[in-house]
Amino acid sequence: MPKRALIVIDVQNDYDGGNLAVEYPVFSDSVQKVAAAMDAATANGVKVVVIKMINPPTARVFAAGTHGAEIHPEIAHRPRDHYVEKTLPSAFTGTDLELWLRKNGIDTVTIAGYMTHNCDLSTVIHAFHMGFEVEFLDDATGAVPYANSAGQATAEDIHRVMTVVFQARFAAVLSTQQWIECLQTGRMPERDDIPASNRRAIALREKELA
């Protein structure tokens, strides 16, 4: 059995209709999934780490001392085993997270929280490079839309593409309910690889063209 820790990343008020409102999956739904994952972790002996992003007081989001930077109430009142404040996307950079995980014998990190394509992305890849097994709860997170000089993408597109990329190499992607069932039954989540994911895509394309 894996020795897991649930890493709850940046579930803060600015994402809840604030200065960086999460659009997909809808925040009101995804935050409940994060809460359910925390409750299941506590009930099944999985340690919970809560991460908080802190920016300078003049920042547009998560500015120190503002309501937007505070941990969301759904998360703040729930039990946790460790708390980390960070200033960069990865929960590992400039923090004691890796040391704490190693001291507690953790070999598998389960990522929930925000955003799919920024702090989650950075933490998933960082954890993978450190040798941790990684799990990602795709309904306990969310994305925002982007438009810049490189183009534009909806929140749904960004979230979907990132989860496909994670599953192909960096993490086992599963729903919160599937993860809870893994905790309760000992079943291991499905993992994949790049060549297999690529072959399936080519086969699907050829089938559509046939």
Secondary structure as UniProt FT lines:
FT   STRAND          4..9
FT   HELIX           13..15
FT   TURN            16..17
FT   TURN            19..20
FT   TURN            25..26
FT   HELIX           27..43
FT   TURN            44..45
FT   STRAND          47..53
FT   TURN            57..58
FT   TURN            64..65
FT   HELIX           67..69
FT   HELIX           73..76
FT   STRAND          82..86
FT   TURN            91..94
FT   HELIX           97..103
FT   TURN            104..105
FT   STRAND          108..114
FT   TURN            116..118
FT   HELIX           119..129
FT   TURN            130..131
FT   STRAND          133..143
FT   STRAND          146..148
FT   TURN            149..150
FT   STRAND          151..153
FT   HELIX           155..165
FT   HELIX           166..170
FT   STRAND          172..174
FT   HELIX           176..185
FT   HELIX           194..209
//
